[in-house]
Amino acid sequence: MTDLTTLPRIRRVAPTMLRPRHPATREIGELARVLGARLEGDPATRITGATLSSVDLVPGELFVGIRGANRHGAEFAPAAVAAGAAAILTDREGAEIARDAGAPILVVDDPRGALPAAAAWANRTTAEDELPLLLGTTGTNGKTSATHLLEGLLTQIGVVAGASTSAERVVAGERVVAGLTSPEATEFHAQLARMREEGVEAVAVEVSAQAVTRRRVDGVVFDVMSFTNLSHDHLDDYGDMESYYAAKAPLFTRERARRAVVSLDSLPGARIVADADIPTTTIATPEIAADPDAARQADWIVEVTREEQRGTSFRLTGPDGRSLETMVPVIGAHMASNAGLAIVMLLEAGYAWERIRDALARDGGLVAWVPGRTQLVSGTSGPAVYVDFGHTPDAFEKTLRAVRRVTPGRVIMLFGADGDRDATKRFDMGRTAVEGSDVVVLTDHHPRHEDAASIRAQLLEGARATDPSHEIHEVSPPEAAIVCAVSLAGPGDAILWAGPGHQNYRDIEGVQWAYSARELSRRALVAAGWDAPERVWPNPYEDD
């Protein structure tokens, strides 16, 4: 086997948040009044923005120090002031820590709770300010894909668009790699201010449950909020499915959104509709719905008409006899469902049916970049290799089914699981992988501070319990695992590498190292003598 483990280990550089190019300055005395904060220092001190990071800080910004699990953020106040922070926002404990840092201090009881208001005030992006249309998507699976499809569709109909997803932040065509799935309030409001500068008309936003419970979207009212589905994930954060549901449900209230589009493909969709206190439109794809009969009662119906490696064709039908046929450039009925959701969101936001229909007809389907979502990274010869971000049993099931439908030969499933995250889903991940594939290759993903071998053992337990005779290979590290998977595949076969998707790093003992499943796949194919694209983007190994 070719040894790809010799690739250089490059410490990943943290993403830099997008900020306004020409920020306004405002006096902290006014901010103290807005927050009801105690001010220690000159009220005439002016700030240009706000940040939680002492590293990614622009001179003139407000540094916010919040107590974390292990340390208080105020401990970094001296470094922040040395980097140019004009003032500090923290709690009483933090004020004691930061008192000698040499900058005015705003003291509040709950800096986490004050953060959204402070960021919105600093960037002039409060609900009273002029903002782009905000189009949010939440759910367990599909929210990233739906958000990217929405951004692509907005661009297709001639709208200057922005987006915030777990993969990228986008402002009028400028793209940067994302950090958190949902940015902290400081980053989100800075990005909104930048979008306003660039003339962005509408923003597609991926909204996680953590964004709600960690107050990253407090004070933001979405013009349209959509729901994809709810399935087993994040129980390490929420304990049980009821608590997980309760984290997302507030997004469908008048305090958070004006209108909603809800998919009925998963059973909790109907509950979201029942609990929502805003106007709600429903959509469903009956062939993948948990309750097909209930799904057929949705306002809008998605029907898959053709599946092939280059994408999925579908028909969308709705009220008043409206119907269109188009294609999404990704495989799977679940991707057609995401595309339909994006179209209906635009309708609910006020864009004309004819404008959307004509743009799709003109371009032969949706034109969108969906990074790391069932992304075909192989060439015209040899096995098909798909890289996907799916990391739940439900995502595995849907994506394997989609790959199976366009694969004449064997389906090989390559995957690992996150360390320090919901371990209760690992058995079912192994089970689902076996049920949907011909061959399984178990490897590592982000071990973080867990033992990688113990994570693989839990995946293997679920796989073996499902079918002891199934062909299973356990290979570590993933650089070797993809070489193994390619060696097992031939023309007409397919490899689905689930988990890493778009990500350009691996987290090993708290350090993020440069890593790309897409580039590793390309190199493994070339080493095996198969055709492959010359380069994939982004490639964190560019300097090797």
Secondary structure, 3 states (H helix, E strand, C coil): CCCHHHCCCCECCCCCCCCCCCCCCEEHHHHHHHHCCEEECCCCCEECCEECCCCCCCCCCEEECCECCCCEHHHHHHHHHHCCCCEEEECHHHHHHHCCCCCCEEECCCHHHHHHHHHHHHHCCCCCCCCCEEEEEECCCCHHHHHHHHHHHHHHCCCCEEEECCCEEEECCEEEECCCCCCCHHHHHHHHHHHHHCCCCEEEEECCHHHHHCCCCCCCCEEEEEECCCCCCCHHHHCCHHHHHHHHHHHHCCCCEEEEEEECCCCHHHHHHHHCCCCEEEEECHHHCCCHHHHCCCCEEEEEEEEECCEEEEEEECHHHCEEEEEECCCCHHHHHHHHHHHHHHHHCCCCHHHHHHHHHHHCCCCCCCCCCCEECCCCCCCEEEEECCCCHHHHHHHHHHHHHCCCCCEEEEECCCCCCCHHHHHHHHHHHHHHCCEEEECCCCCECCCHHHHHHHHHHHHHHHCCCCEEEECCCHHHHHHHHHHCCCCCCEEEEECCCCCCEEEECCEEEECCHHHHHHHHHHHCCCCCCCCCCCCCCCCC
